[in-house]
Amino acid sequence: MLLFSSAQAAERPNIILMMVDDMGFSDLGYHGGEINTPNIDALAHGGVRFSQFYNSGRCCPTRATLMTGNHPHQTGIGHMTLSPGKKPGKAKPPAYQGYLNQQCVTIAQSLKRHGYATLMAGKWHLGQADQSCWPLQRGFDKYFGCIAGATRFFHPEEPRGMTLGNEQVPEPASTTTEAFYTTDAYTDHAIRFLSEHQADGTTKPYFLYLAFTAPHWPLQAFEDDIARYRGKYSQGWDALRESRFQRQIDSGLIRKGTKLSPRTPKIPDWDSLDANKRDEMDLKMAVYAAMVDRVDQNVGKLVAHLKQADSFDNTLILFLSDNGGCQEGGMLGRGEFHDVEQRNQQTNNSYGEAWANASNTPFRLYKHFAHEGGTSTPFFMHWPEMIQPRKDWFRSPAQLIDIVPTLLDVAGATHPEQFNENAIPALDGISLRRAFTGDRLDRSEPICVEHENNAFVRDGDWKLVGRGVSPAAGVVHARWELYNIASDRTETADLAKSHPALVKKMSDHWAEWARRANVYPKTARKR
């Protein structure tokens, strides 16, 4: 049944939601990076750029909220999605089952009920073992991509291979004149789906979710893309952090007077590495940069298609990263890089913590953590018919929970209280419509996040955050840290001891949210 009552008064634009994977806060050009991203930068400057937007700290919890508007624990992905071939352990409660449950509704399911065509290309990562969790079974009309999480870019193979619709594609064909590459293939299938939609002669608007796996490990890119960055990182991570930080200050992304966070302890001085290791590390960052560059090339290809199809002006485009830069793989990374053939056959080669610290400039910590380095993401919205280019950054804090309400708002769609006879949790997020015109968001409740025993609550300028603060046994209050983000965005001056009443108030709020959002229990109750 299609529901148009509220939709008749809404704008009902086409919607494209783009996400990149494991990209740091400072990697894009408009966020201070030296990586060539003119197409993404142009979209950002042509719309509204958020300076404070939060993800959920990890790939699949972020995707769970992005797709449903609910907190990850409410969807069954309180920690991680199950790896291919694994089944949920008996000690795991439903909030941690590791795949999308039936007590949530995806934005594709909601928009489809309101007359939208729903299309997806890219990384799903919300459950693989049971096909009932797959995109076509959760509201999408068409799908091409990787149902699992990470996959090789040139040579994907099962159980982390490519899927078209519900069918595995054992040897996916290249969509370009070059070798098969997932970033290209995702975009080209997305464009194909859009072309087919237009060829149908339908007046339906469309929702496209384009979820790149880049620049998540394994780090693999085309050699000509890599060559453009070779040598650019030969000055090392400290020099890179300083130059990116200065550009962030100059652009107004980071306020003047903010301190650059100290380099993570144990990251070695660049000059302490021998010449061969410095060359290897330069290569690793060059491969990473080439992957981001390739994403931008494909964004440009998609924008060109929208303009050619005369649908660019009435398309709302949203762009973000799923978490902060990824430190996985050790201090200096892992895997082969100089041997090109071997590099492109590997499954988890990475650039390491030292470069991840630079990717997350000016913050500390990384993916997994609730501090700014783990949960801060570039985010913008672009819609020529409704959003005028804004010179200034939009500074009201927002989070993933706000994206579904925003899309429902512009589409005139509703979030159901029941779906397929299951009760559906209400949404905590708010529409970001006020940001279209630069007005401050009207948020009545603090923003709360929890992942892997790390957590935060953001209330106005105050942020209460902790590492290992929320284990299964309950909150460890001594691990909370308190920061005034307006004056200390980089979380360098912990004020918890000097504001005990505020810490208690915010901690109590987080605990109540955690109870309601199913953060607890984290282990199954004994019978």
N, C-alpha and C positions, 0 to 999 in steps of 0.2 A: 504494500500500500504506500503510495506517495503522499507526502504531507506538504501542502503548499500554502496553508492559511497564513502563517507568519512570513513565509518566504516571499509573498507577493509584494511586501513593503520593503524588502531588503534589496541591496545592490546586486547580489548573486553574481559576483565576479568569477572568472576562472581563478583557480588557486594552485600555485606551485609551491610546495614545501621542500626545500633542499637542505640536506644535512651532510656534513663531512665527518670523518671518523678519526678521533685521537689527534686533532689539530690544536696546537697551543694558542693562547690568547693573542700573541704578538706576531703570528706567522703571516697574516694577510697584509697587503700593502697599506690599506686604510687603517689598520691597527698597529702600524709602526714597523712592519716587516719590510725586508728588502726583496722578498720573493715577488716575481712579476705577476700581479693579479689585476690587470686593468679592467677586466669585465666584471668581476665581483666588486671591485672598488667603485665602478661607475654606477652599479645598481645601488650600492650602499649610499653613495653621495646623492643619488637621485631620489632617495626616500628618507626614512627616519632610522637613525643609527642609535642603538642602545649602548650606553657605556657600562651598564650594570645589569647583565642578564645572566641568570643562573641555570645550569643543567643539573643532573642528578649524580655526577661524578663518575659514571661508568657507562659503557656502551648500551647494554640491554635495559637497565633500569631507566635510563634516559628515554630510550625508544618506547618503553612501556607507557610512560607518562605522555610522551609526545603523541602517541597514537590514541590514547584514551582520555587524557585529561585527569586521570586519577593518579594517586601516588603509587609508586611501583609495588609496594607491599599489598595494596588493594587488588592488584592485577595478577598476583601469583609470582611476581619477579622481584621479590624483596632483596635478593642478592644477585644471582646470575641466572642466565638461561642455561638449561642443561646442555652439555656438549653432545655432539652427535653420538648416538648409540647408548647414552646413559639414561637411566630411569631415576625418578625421584626417590630419595632415601626415606625409610620409614620414620626416621627421626626428624623429618622436616614437616613443619605445619604448612597449611595451604598457602600462606603468604610467601613461602619460600619454595614452592613446588618446582619452579624453574621453567615454567611455560605459561603463556597467556591463558587466564581462566575464562569462564563463561559469565562471571559476575562483573563484567565490564563491557563497554561498547566502544568500538574503534571509531575514529572520526570518519573513516570510509563508510562504515555501516550507517552512521548518522546522516552523512551527506547523501548517500545513496537513497535513503528513505525520503529525502527532500529533492529528488530529481537530478542529482549530480551523476555524471560519469566518473568512475573512480579508477585511477591508473597508478601503477607503481613499478619502479625499476630500482634495483639495488639491494642493499643489505636489509634483511628482515630481522633476524636475531631475536625472535619472540617465541620460539618453540619450533622444533623440527620433527621430533619423533612421531607425533600425532598430527595427521594432515588437517584435522579440525582446527589447528592453530595457524595454518598457512594463510597467506594473503587472500586468496580467492575465497576461502571459507570465512574470512573476517572482513568482508565487505568490498574487496577490490574486484573490478571487472576484468582487469588484465594485469599480468605480472611477468617480469623477467628479472632474475637476479640470483643472489645467494641466500638461501633460507637460513643457513648457519651463520656464524659470525665471520671470523677472519678467513680469507681464502687467498691463494696465490693469484697474482694479477695477470700473468701471461698464460699460466697453465693450471687453471682451476680443475679440481677433480673431486669426485665423491669421496667422503660424504660432505665435502665443502665445495661442491661444484655448482654449475648453473642450472636453474630451473625456469622453464617457460610455462606459464600457467601452473598446472600441477604435474608437469612432466619433466623429468630430468633430461638435460642436454649433455650427453657424454663427451662430445667434442665440439664445443661451441665455435661457430665460424666467426672470423673477424668481420666487423662491421665497417672497416676502413681498408685502405690500401696497405696498411701496416699489419703487424701481428695482432692477434686477439689481445685485447687489454680491457680489463673490467671497466675502468673509468669511461672509456670510449663506448663500450658495449651498452652500459647502463643508459648513457645519454642517447645513443642512437635508437635504442628500443623505446625510450621515452618519447622521442620525436616521432618514431613510427606509430606509436599508440595515439599521439596527438593528431597525426595526419589521417589515420584511420577514423578517428572521431570526427574530424572535419569533413572527411569524404562521405560520411553517413548522412550529411545534410541535416543533422540534428541541431536544435536550438538549445540543447542541454548545455549548461556550463560543465566544466570538468574540474576535478581535483587530481593533481599529480603529485605523488610523493617520490622524490628522487633522492635516494640514500646512497651516497658514494662510500666505498670502503677505504678510499684514500684519505689521509696518509697513514692509516693503521699498518702495522707490520703484517706481513713481510714487506720490507722496503724494496720496491722494484719499479723501475721506470725505464723509458726509452733512452737510449744512449745520447741522442741529440739533445733531448731535454736536460739530461744530466750535465752535458758539456757546457751548457750556458751558466752553470753554477759552480763548476769546478774551479777551485782557487778562491772563491768568494768567502770561504770560511777558514782560510788559512791563518787568520789573526786570532782565532779561538773564541770560546764561549763568553769570556768576560767582555771582550771587545764588542761582540755581537749584542750582548745584553745592554751595554752602555749606549750603543748607537740606536737600538730599537727604543730604549727608554726615552732618549732625547726626542725622537720623533713623536712618541706618544705624548710627551709634554707639549711639544710644539703644536700638535693637532688639537690639544684640549681633551683628548681621551682620558689622560691622567692629569689631575690638577697640579699646578705648580706648587712646590713645597713638599710634594710627596717624596718619601725616601725610597730608593731602589732597595728591595729586600736583599739581605746578604746572600752571597752565593751559598748554596747548600753545602754544609760541612762534608768533608771527604771528597768533594769534587777537586781533582788535582789542578794545579796551575798548568796552563797550556804549555808554558815554556819548560815544564818538567818532563814533558813527553819527548821521546826521540823523534827524529825527522820522519821515520817510517810510520810511526803511530800518528803523528800530526797529519800526514798525508792521508792515512786511512780514515781518520776522523773527519777531515775535510770532505772526503768522498761520501761518507755516510750522510752528512748533512746535505750534500749536493743531491743525493738520490732523494732524500726526503723533500727538499725544495722542489725538485722536478715533479714529484707526485702532486704537490699542491698546484704547481704551474699547470699541470695537465688538467686538473679539475677546472681551473679558470678557463683554459682553452675550450673546454666542453660547455661551461656556462655561457661563453660567448657564442658557441654553436647553437645552443638552445635559444638564446635571446634572438639571434638572427632568424631562427625559424618562427618565433612568435611575431616578429615584425613583418616577416614575409606573409604570414597568415593573417595579418591585421588584427591580432589579438593581444598585442603587447600592452596597450594602454589600459585594457580592462582585465588585466591579470594581476592578482595580488601575489607577489613573490616574497617568501620568507626564507631566510638563510641562517644557519647556525652550525656549531660543532657540538658533538655529543658529550664531550668532557675535555679536560685540559690535556696538555701534552703528556705523552706516555713514557714513564721511566722504566718500564719493564725491560729486562734483558741485561741488567747490571749497569755499573757506572759508565762504561764505555761501549755498551751495546753488545750484541752477539751476532754470530753468523759470518758468512763469507761475503765480501764486497768486491774485491779486485777481480776475481774470476767471474765474468759476466754470466756465463752459462750456468755456473753453479749458483750464483746469487739468485737468478730468476727461477731456480728450481726449489729454493728453500721455502720453509713454511713459517719461520718466526724470526728472521734476522731483523735487528732493530738498531736505533741510533744511540740508545742509552740515556742514563739519567743526566749526564752533563749537558747534552744538547736539549733534553726536555726542559731543564731549568731555564735555558735560553728561550725556548719556544714559549714558555709561560711568563716571560718578562711582562711586568715588573714583579710578579708574585713569587711565592714559595710554595712548595709541594705540587702535587701532580694528580693525574687520574687516580681514582680510588678515594681521594681525600676530600673533605668538605671545606677546606680552606680555599681562598680565592684561586690558587693555582689549579685546583682540581675541578672547581665548579663554575668558574667564570668563562663565558663563551662570547665570541663575536655574534651579534644578532642584529638583523635589520629587516625592515618591511618596505617593499617598493610597490607602488600602485599609482601610476600616473593620473588616473581619473579621480583619485581620492586623496593622494598624499603629495603635497608639494615638496620639492627638495628643501631640506632643512640644513642651514649652515651649522647650527649648533648640535652637539650631542644631546640625546634624550637621556636624562639622568635619573628618572624614577626607576628604582629596582623592580625587576620582573623575573618570572621563572617559567619553566616549562608548563606548569599547570595553567598558564594563561593562554597558551596557544589554541587549544581546543575551544575554549569560550569565545576567542576572537574569531575563529573560523565559523563557528555556529552563528555568531552575531552577523557577520557580513553575508552569510548565506541564508539568513532567515530560518535556520534550522534549530531544532531543539534537542536537548539531552534527555533521553527517556528515563523514567523512574523504574521501568521494567522493560526487559528485552528477552524474548524467547523464554518467557515465564520465570526469568531470574530477576531478582531485585538488583538494581544498579546504584552504586554509591553516587551521591551528589558531587558536583564539581566544586573544588575549593578556589579555583582560579577566577580571574576577572577578565573581561574583554579589554584588549589593548587599544580599542578604538580612540580613546582620548589622545593617545600618542600620535595619531594621524595628524592632528593639528598642534602638537607640542604641549598639550595640557597635561598637568601632573596626573598620575593615576590615583584613583580614589579607592585605596585598598584598606579594608577594615581590620584585617587580621595579618599577623606576621607570616613570613614565608619560612617553612620548615623543610629540612632535608635530612635523610639518613641513608647511609650506605656503608656496609662492611664495618660496622661499629663506629663509624665516623659520622658526625652530625653537625648541623647548624640551625640556628633560628635567627632570622633577619627581621628586625623591627625598627623601621625608620632608619636612622644613621647607625644604630647599634647592631652588632653581630656577635652572637654567642656561638662559639665553635669549639669542637674538640676532636682529638685523635683518640680512638679507642674508648670513647666516652659512653658508648651504648652497647656493651656486650650483652650476652644472653641473660646474665644474672641481674641486670638492671643498670641504671645510669651511675657512672662513676663521677660524682660531682666535682672532685678535685681536678679532673682533666678538662673542665671547661676553661676556655680563654675568652676574654671580652675585648672587642675592638670598636672604636668609633671610626666607621668606614669613611665618613666625610673628611676626617683629618688624617686617617691612617689606613688608606685602601690596601696597603701592602702588608698589613697585620704584623707590624714590628714592635708595637708597644702594648703588651697585655695589661688591661686595666681591671681584671677580675678582682684582685685583692682590694682595690680602692673603691669598688662599687658592689659590695656583697648583696645588697638588697635588690639591685637590678639583675644581678646574676641569678638570684633565687626566683625572681619574678619570671624571667625569660626561660629559665630551666623548667619551672613548673608548667609554663605554657607548652614548651616542647614535649614534656612528659604526657600532657593531656592529648596533644596532637598525635604522639606516637601510639597511645592507646587506641585512639579512634582510627588511625591510618593502618593499623595491624602490624606495626613494627614489632610488637610483642604479642604472643610469645615467639621466641626464635627457635625453640626446640619443642618437639611434640611432648605433650603432657603424658606422664606415666599413668597407666590405668590401674 
